[in-house]
């Protein structure tokens, strides 16, 4: 099942500048002068989606470096909205992912992930079934396992200026990544035929994960039921009421304190605040102890499960070892030949011993984690004891001070503080229940996703023989579309042995020559657009194909001229037909087109025009001071 991506907004932001590009449209056209920031838009999108840090070179992008500190990308994947944030200057290896719209991201806690982890997250959330392949190590016949990543997948989404219309298509100049393109093509077109045994293993793994999540959710739901905290909307209402009460009490307290601003009251207030801060620290310490204790209990339950499983395996192994391995001969009743009969159970022993070793590793890991948590509890209790002693000193000082002063409204303030403390504790309890509800919902989403994956795996298992024929059918359909588009782009030599997508490397050919060997920029561009178009068109028809229906092309006319009548225009007719086809493609896909002077488009689209300026002139490119939202907000 595919997940369609839709990019909604790109936001660049700094302390003095902010600009939002509304890109929630099927066709996005960015045109204008060279060196005005057109390509930078696509590079920033790719940067948010886990691209390399080197793609955004602030020593070159001086205007971006001067005005912006971070970039945000709001997108929709299926029915979920994500806001992805990445710094341009510090911690560039960290990507923050919020499960909300950009306008609400301040209200949510992000997933903070390293770039590699973020790419794995994107692949999982966008339902791209990635896996590992075996490749020979350089200069050796040894095989090395390499993982297909989300970044490999993006080569079929974002075609850079240096690749479009050149024989560096799909980063062919980088042998490390180009060797994975064939496998990515297979993944996109659902041509990966997994061995039945591997499918069964994957089904078992995902079934175990689903059962584990079910068990966790059942425990959490029982916990909420025992505490009469099942109704989430009611909990949120109560929490909001508590927050309103706390705000009202703080306002009343502030009014009381404002009536008494002499030196004595300030000293008394400082002492009270110090004690309050100590109480908060003690509360946090006790809460940490409670969480650690809860964590230890859960680990101990899991540890006992492992001990039970280990005991069963040891009993099985002991029973097997007691079975005598017989070795004898019998005479064939027909030819009277003596036949030796052997019964071996070595492999069974090795499997059980391997399983025992794995369980022992898990037991040791859990025991180490329990030991670490226990030590943390000891430290927290020691700290709490010391802080409590400090509190006694402050309370003693406060009581002595109260004997020698008269503080107006002291009893009222103390009463308010006591109420605030009690209500805050109750609100914290409610918040902990709400967090558990959110954890249950998150686990439920994972269970639904796992159910979908299990359903897909079982379909693959049941239709394995049918899938072996799928490759021929898919290539037949792709080649039909590819040849049709090449004719449309004025290339008519479309015999099956001359114009085709190869079954050997899944790359496009024309006149029997690969897209990686032709030198004509116009021909290369047409081959590449026809190839990508065939993938996108078939992606609509095939349910299990998983291209995200997103295409970003940087400077389409770079190698074939423009659509104008100027003398440097190489092939305006072909360019016009290419552009017309890309516009048609945007009806079922989101298409980004970067070009200097593209044709006019009547279909719905979002168009951005960037201009290069001379020194001293106001910036009119991606950094455009007339578009600065910070100045607008100030006004």
Secondary structure, DSSP 8 states (H G I E B T S, - for coil): ----EEEEEEEEE-SS-EEEEE--SSEEEEEE-TTSSHHHHHHHHHHHTT--GGGS-TTT-HHHHHH-SEEEEEEEETTEEEEEEEESSS-TTEEEEESS-GGGGGGS--EEEEHHHHHHHHHHHTT----EEEEE-TTSS-EEEEE--HHHHHTTTEE-TTTTTSTTGGGTT-HHHHTTHHHHHHHHTT-----HHHHHHHHHHHHHHHHHHHHHHHHHHHHHHHTT---HHHHHHHHHHHHHHHHHHHHHHHHHHHT--SHHHHHHHHHHHHHHHHHHHHHHHHHHHHHHHHHHHHHHHHHHHHHHHHHHHHHHHHHHHTS---EEEEE-TTT--EEEEE---HHHHHHHHHHHHHHHHHHHHHHHHHHHHHHHHHHHHHHHHHHHHHHHHHHHHHHHHHHT---TTHHHHHHHHHHHHHHHHHHHHHHHHHHHHHHHHHHHHHHHHHHHHHHHHHHHHHTHHHHHHHHHHHHHHHHHHHHHHHHHTT-----TTTSEE-TTT--EEETTEETTT---HHHHHHHHHHHHHHHHHHHHH-TT----SEEEEE-GGGGT--SSSSTT-S-HHHHHHHHHHHHHHTTTSEEEEE-SS-----SS-EEEEEB---TTS--BSSSBGGG-HHHHHH-
